[in-house]
């Protein structure tokens, strides 16, 4: 696991910011959190688009 993290984050190894393996879980959490926020914003924009197109479809059907 530690070796995989070193491959994913080569900059940290070069800068020697995180010499101990105790910091890696924090990095994983931060990475997951950022991915979750991106996924959440995509989901919200998709839901918004579907909502608006649904309203338009209903409006077209009623008129």
C-alpha positions, 0 to 999 in steps of 0.5 A: 500500500505504501509503495502504491502511494509513493507511485501516486504521489512522487512529489511528496517522496522527492520533497521528503514532506511525509517520511513516515507512513502515518501521513499516508492515510491522511493523504488518501482521505484528502484525495477521496474527499476531493474526488467525492466533491467533484462527483457531487458537483457533477451529480448536482449539475446532471440532476439540475439539467434533468429537472429543467428538461423535465419541466420543459417536457411537461410544459410542452405536453400541457400546451 
